[in-house]
């Protein structure tokens, strides 16, 4: 009886906690997202006068919004330990980030662990499934200039054309640095069976923890961004009259996300916090762009090799609880990623103060007009 009561008490506490967290998340969205939109609406004259400064301000607001999402997980005890190369060293360079995809929590994890990487979050572009366009954060991503890609063979060719046009119009004109994509084209649990069947048919390795990546978006990004470096083509969009000073894409950052026991965190868990505190592990490996082949067949092989390596990394992690050391070394070094609670509270406070300010402004004009 006592055990049953204790379980009921814990379940009740977890339910109340989840309810309170959900209420806070809703309130957070109701003040933060409209404030982001309204600040940028008021700053439209700056966009006409000094486009570069406008997108600098937008980047700061965008980073703060992502920090709010990160805070939901951080305060629930969902933290990150990082392994491999130190990506801070290339945080000011242009880079393509390739990430394995297990669940919606992968995006939240990246939003958290990139917060302390200099100005990366302010200058990054995301490639994500088109369904995210219809979420609460969709309007923010649209304004920021992220690209929503529609999956499926019927849309593939058209989507790649649209991606190329999007990169040419927005990537350099808005001073983007890192572009993040999930080459597997979907969640592991949804694509694993299809990927394994394709691998068997084509005599490719049998993968359990990742799926074979798709080439299309990666190839378009390399062709578009590296080619601009070579031929000096200016970016389009807002900065069409300015010649790009970019050095072009310089790095590929191969990023592998691992969850304890292979149990990924989804967005519901991130918001409601009903899972016990969890440490997510993120491994980085940096490749110079000169080491990445441009020819489609060679690029396909190179990309497959990256995901075969991810399979090995994840297999080792699930067996030992740690990633293996780099080749030629005997010990792998991990780094615990940290966020400042004071900074997170400050950003959240600013969001709610901004929401209150905009409400008072609208109330004032409403009474003046009516």
C-alpha positions as CSV (number, residue, x, y, z in Angstrom):
1,X,0.0,0.0,0.0
2,X,2.8,2.4,1.0
3,X,4.6,1.7,-2.3
4,X,1.5,2.4,-4.3
5,X,0.9,5.6,-2.5
6,X,4.5,6.7,-3.1
7,X,4.2,5.9,-6.8
8,X,0.9,7.8,-7.0
9,X,2.5,10.8,-5.2
10,X,5.5,10.8,-7.6
11,X,3.1,10.5,-10.6
12,X,1.0,13.4,-9.3
13,X,4.1,15.6,-8.7
14,X,5.4,14.8,-12.3
15,X,1.9,15.7,-13.7
16,X,1.8,19.0,-11.9
17,X,5.4,19.8,-12.9
18,X,4.6,19.0,-16.5
19,X,1.5,21.1,-16.4
20,X,3.4,24.1,-15.0
21,X,6.2,23.7,-17.5
22,X,3.7,23.5,-20.4
23,X,2.0,26.7,-19.1
24,X,5.3,28.5,-18.9
25,X,6.3,27.3,-22.4
26,X,3.0,28.6,-23.8
27,X,3.4,32.0,-22.0
28,X,7.0,32.1,-23.2
29,X,6.0,31.7,-26.8
30,X,3.1,34.2,-26.5
31,X,5.5,37.0,-25.5
32,X,8.8,36.0,-27.2
33,X,7.7,35.3,-30.7
34,X,5.4,38.3,-31.2
35,X,8.1,40.5,-29.6
36,X,10.7,39.2,-32.1
37,X,8.3,40.0,-35.0
38,X,7.4,43.4,-33.7
39,X,11.0,44.5,-33.0
40,X,11.9,43.6,-36.6
41,X,8.8,45.3,-37.9
42,X,9.8,48.6,-36.2
43,X,13.4,48.2,-37.4
44,X,12.4,48.0,-41.1
45,X,13.7,51.5,-41.8
46,X,17.1,50.3,-40.5
47,X,16.9,47.4,-43.0
48,X,16.6,50.0,-45.8
49,X,19.4,52.2,-44.6
50,X,21.9,49.6,-43.2
51,X,20.9,46.0,-44.2
52,X,24.0,44.5,-42.6
53,X,23.2,46.0,-39.2
54,X,19.6,45.0,-39.4
55,X,20.5,41.3,-39.8
56,X,23.0,41.7,-37.0
57,X,20.2,42.8,-34.7
58,X,18.0,40.0,-36.0
59,X,20.7,37.5,-35.3
60,X,20.9,38.5,-31.7
61,X,17.2,38.3,-31.2
62,X,17.2,34.9,-33.0
63,X,20.0,33.6,-30.6
64,X,17.9,34.7,-27.6
65,X,14.9,32.8,-28.9
66,X,16.9,29.7,-29.3
67,X,18.4,30.2,-25.8
68,X,14.8,30.2,-24.4
69,X,14.2,26.8,-26.1
70,X,17.5,25.6,-24.7
71,X,16.5,26.8,-21.2
72,X,13.4,24.5,-21.2
73,X,15.7,21.5,-21.4
74,X,18.5,22.9,-19.3
75,X,16.2,23.5,-16.3
76,X,14.8,20.0,-16.7
77,X,18.3,18.6,-16.2
78,X,18.9,17.7,-19.9
79,X,22.6,18.6,-20.4
80,X,25.2,18.0,-23.1
81,X,28.7,16.6,-23.0
82,X,30.9,17.2,-26.1
83,X,33.6,15.1,-27.6
84,X,36.0,15.2,-30.5
85,X,37.2,18.4,-32.2
86,X,36.7,21.8,-30.7
87,X,34.3,23.6,-33.1
88,X,34.8,26.9,-31.4
89,X,38.0,27.2,-33.4
90,X,36.0,27.5,-36.6
91,X,33.0,29.4,-35.2
92,X,33.7,32.5,-37.3
93,X,34.3,30.5,-40.6
94,X,31.7,29.2,-43.0
95,X,30.9,25.5,-42.4
96,X,28.3,22.9,-43.3
97,X,27.2,20.8,-40.3
98,X,26.1,17.2,-41.0
99,X,24.0,15.7,-38.2
100,X,22.4,12.3,-37.6
101,X,18.7,12.4,-36.9
102,X,16.9,10.4,-34.3
103,X,14.1,12.6,-32.9
104,X,12.7,16.1,-32.7
105,X,15.0,16.6,-29.6
106,X,18.0,16.6,-31.9
107,X,17.2,20.2,-32.9
108,X,16.7,21.3,-29.3
109,X,20.0,19.7,-28.4
110,X,21.8,21.6,-31.1
111,X,20.1,24.8,-30.0
112,X,21.6,24.2,-26.6
113,X,25.1,23.1,-27.3
114,X,25.7,25.8,-29.9
115,X,24.8,28.6,-27.6
116,X,28.4,28.9,-26.3
117,X,30.1,28.8,-29.7
118,X,30.6,32.5,-30.3
119,X,28.3,34.1,-32.8
120,X,27.4,30.8,-34.5
121,X,23.7,30.8,-33.6
122,X,23.3,34.4,-34.8
123,X,24.7,33.5,-38.2
124,X,23.4,30.0,-38.9
125,X,20.9,28.7,-41.4
126,X,18.8,25.5,-40.8
127,X,17.5,23.0,-43.3
128,X,14.4,21.3,-41.8
129,X,11.4,19.4,-42.8
130,X,8.6,21.6,-44.2
131,X,6.2,20.5,-41.5
132,X,8.2,22.7,-39.0
133,X,6.9,25.7,-41.1
134,X,3.5,25.2,-39.4
135,X,4.8,25.0,-35.9
136,X,4.9,28.0,-33.4
137,X,8.5,28.6,-34.4
138,X,7.8,28.5,-38.2
139,X,7.3,32.2,-38.6
140,X,10.6,32.9,-36.8
141,X,12.5,30.5,-39.1
142,X,10.8,32.1,-42.2
143,X,11.9,35.5,-41.2
144,X,15.4,34.4,-40.2
145,X,15.8,32.7,-43.7
146,X,15.9,29.0,-42.9
147,X,14.9,26.6,-45.6
148,X,12.0,24.2,-45.3
149,X,12.5,21.1,-47.5
150,X,9.7,18.8,-48.6
151,X,10.6,15.1,-48.5
152,X,9.6,12.5,-51.1
153,X,10.8,11.5,-54.5
154,X,8.0,13.5,-56.2
155,X,9.3,16.7,-54.8
156,X,13.0,16.0,-54.8
157,X,14.2,17.7,-58.0
158,X,12.1,20.8,-57.5
159,X,13.2,21.1,-53.8
160,X,16.9,21.1,-54.8
161,X,16.3,23.9,-57.3
162,X,14.5,25.9,-54.7
163,X,17.3,25.2,-52.2
164,X,19.9,26.5,-54.7
165,X,17.9,29.7,-55.3
166,X,17.4,30.2,-51.5
167,X,21.1,29.9,-50.8
168,X,22.0,32.3,-53.6
169,X,19.5,34.8,-52.4
170,X,19.9,34.7,-48.6
171,X,23.0,32.9,-47.4
172,X,25.6,35.6,-48.1
173,X,23.3,38.6,-48.1
174,X,22.4,37.8,-44.5
175,X,26.0,36.9,-43.5
176,X,25.2,33.3,-42.7
177,X,28.2,31.2,-41.5
178,X,27.0,27.7,-40.6
179,X,24.4,25.7,-42.4
180,X,22.9,22.7,-40.5
181,X,21.3,19.8,-42.3
182,X,20.2,16.2,-41.5
183,X,21.3,14.2,-44.6
184,X,19.4,11.1,-43.6
185,X,16.2,12.8,-44.7
186,X,14.1,11.7,-41.7
187,X,14.1,10.1,-38.3
188,X,16.1,6.9,-37.7
189,X,13.0,4.9,-36.7
190,X,11.2,5.8,-39.9
191,X,14.0,5.3,-42.4
192,X,16.0,2.5,-40.9
193,X,14.2,-0.4,-42.6
194,X,14.2,1.3,-46.1
195,X,17.8,2.2,-45.7
196,X,18.8,-1.4,-44.7
197,X,16.9,-2.8,-47.7
198,X,18.7,-0.3,-50.0
199,X,22.1,-1.2,-48.5
200,X,21.5,-5.0,-48.9
201,X,20.5,-4.4,-52.6
202,X,23.6,-2.4,-53.3
203,X,26.1,-4.4,-51.2
204,X,26.6,-1.5,-48.7
205,X,27.2,-1.9,-45.0
206,X,24.3,-2.9,-42.7
207,X,23.6,0.1,-40.4
208,X,21.5,0.0,-37.2
209,X,22.2,3.3,-35.5
210,X,22.1,5.6,-38.5
211,X,20.7,5.3,-42.1
212,X,22.5,5.9,-45.4
213,X,22.4,9.6,-46.2
214,X,20.9,11.3,-49.2
215,X,23.2,13.2,-51.5
216,X,21.0,15.9,-52.9
217,X,21.0,18.8,-50.4
218,X,24.6,18.3,-49.5
219,X,25.7,18.4,-53.2
220,X,23.6,21.6,-53.8
221,X,25.2,23.3,-50.8
222,X,28.7,22.4,-51.8
223,X,28.2,23.4,-55.4
224,X,26.5,26.7,-54.6
225,X,28.6,28.0,-51.7
226,X,32.0,26.7,-52.7
227,X,31.4,27.9,-56.4
228,X,30.7,31.4,-55.2
229,X,34.0,31.4,-53.5
230,X,35.7,30.5,-56.7
231,X,33.9,32.7,-59.2
232,X,33.3,35.7,-57.0
233,X,29.6,35.8,-57.8
234,X,27.9,38.3,-55.4
235,X,25.1,37.2,-53.1
236,X,21.6,38.1,-54.0
237,X,18.7,39.2,-51.9
238,X,19.1,42.2,-49.6
239,X,22.8,42.6,-50.5
240,X,22.6,42.3,-54.3
241,X,24.6,45.5,-54.8
242,X,27.4,44.5,-52.4
243,X,30.1,42.1,-53.5
244,X,30.6,39.2,-51.1
245,X,33.7,39.3,-49.0
246,X,33.3,35.8,-47.9
247,X,36.0,33.2,-48.2
248,X,33.4,30.6,-49.0
249,X,32.6,27.4,-47.3
250,X,35.7,26.2,-45.5
251,X,34.7,23.3,-43.3
252,X,32.4,20.3,-42.9
253,X,31.6,19.6,-39.3
254,X,30.5,15.9,-38.9
255,X,28.2,15.9,-35.8
256,X,27.0,12.8,-34.1
257,X,24.4,12.9,-31.4
258,X,24.1,10.0,-28.9
259,X,21.5,9.4,-26.2
260,X,22.0,7.1,-23.3
261,X,20.7,3.6,-24.1
262,X,19.8,4.8,-27.6
263,X,16.6,6.5,-26.2
264,X,16.3,9.9,-27.9
265,X,14.6,12.9,-26.4
266,X,11.6,14.3,-28.3
267,X,10.2,17.8,-28.2
268,X,7.4,16.7,-25.8
269,X,9.9,15.5,-23.3
270,X,12.0,18.7,-23.7
271,X,8.9,20.8,-23.0
272,X,7.2,18.8,-20.2
273,X,10.4,17.5,-18.5
274,X,8.9,14.2,-17.4
275,X,12.0,12.2,-18.2
276,X,14.7,12.0,-15.5
277,X,17.8,14.3,-16.0
278,X,19.7,13.0,-19.0
279,X,23.1,13.7,-20.5
280,X,23.2,13.8,-24.3
281,X,26.6,13.3,-25.9
282,X,27.6,15.2,-29.1
283,X,30.8,14.2,-31.1
284,X,32.4,16.6,-33.6
285,X,34.8,15.9,-36.4
286,X,36.0,18.8,-38.6
287,X,37.0,18.3,-42.3
288,X,38.6,21.0,-44.4
289,X,36.5,21.6,-47.5
290,X,39.4,20.7,-49.8
291,X,39.2,17.2,-48.5
292,X,35.5,16.9,-49.7
293,X,35.2,15.7,-53.3
294,X,33.0,17.6,-55.7
295,X,32.3,14.8,-58.2
296,X,28.9,13.1,-57.4
297,X,30.1,9.5,-57.2
298,X,33.1,10.4,-55.1
299,X,31.0,12.7,-52.9
300,X,28.4,9.9,-52.4
301,X,31.2,7.5,-51.3
302,X,32.7,10.2,-49.0
303,X,29.3,10.9,-47.4
304,X,28.5,7.2,-46.9
305,X,31.9,6.8,-45.2
306,X,30.9,9.6,-42.7
307,X,27.8,7.7,-41.7
308,X,29.6,4.4,-41.5
309,X,31.9,6.1,-39.1
310,X,28.9,7.4,-37.2
311,X,27.7,3.9,-36.9
312,X,31.0,2.8,-35.4
313,X,31.0,5.8,-33.0
314,X,27.5,5.0,-31.8
315,X,28.2,1.3,-31.5
316,X,31.2,2.1,-29.3
317,X,29.1,4.6,-27.3
318,X,26.2,2.2,-26.6
319,X,28.7,-0.5,-25.5
320,X,30.9,1.7,-23.3
321,X,29.0,4.9,-22.5
322,X,31.8,7.0,-24.2
323,X,33.0,7.8,-27.6
324,X,36.3,6.3,-28.7
325,X,39.5,8.3,-28.7
326,X,40.7,9.9,-32.0
327,X,43.0,7.8,-34.1
328,X,46.5,7.8,-32.8
329,X,45.4,8.7,-29.2
330,X,44.7,6.5,-26.2
331,X,42.2,8.6,-24.4
332,X,39.0,10.5,-25.5
333,X,38.5,13.8,-23.8
334,X,35.0,15.1,-23.1
335,X,33.9,18.6,-22.3
336,X,30.8,19.4,-20.3
337,X,28.8,22.2,-22.0
338,X,27.4,24.8,-19.6
339,X,24.9,27.6,-19.7
340,X,24.6,30.5,-17.3
341,X,21.3,30.4,-15.3
342,X,21.6,34.1,-14.7
343,X,21.9,34.7,-18.5
344,X,18.9,32.5,-19.2
345,X,16.8,34.2,-16.5
346,X,17.8,37.6,-18.0
347,X,16.7,36.6,-21.5
348,X,13.4,35.2,-20.2
349,X,12.8,38.4,-18.2
350,X,13.5,40.5,-21.2
351,X,11.0,38.5,-23.2
352,X,8.2,38.9,-20.7
353,X,9.1,42.6,-20.2
354,X,9.0,43.1,-24.0
355,X,5.6,41.3,-24.2
356,X,4.3,43.7,-21.5
357,X,5.7,46.7,-23.3
358,X,4.1,45.8,-26.6
359,X,0.8,45.1,-24.9
360,X,0.8,48.6,-23.2
361,X,1.7,50.2,-26.6
362,X,-1.2,48.4,-28.3
363,X,-3.6,49.3,-25.5
364,X,-2.5,53.0,-25.7
365,X,-3.1,53.2,-29.5
366,X,-6.4,51.3,-29.2
367,X,-7.7,53.8,-26.6
368,X,-6.5,56.7,-28.7
369,X,-8.2,55.4,-31.8
370,X,-11.4,54.1,-30.3
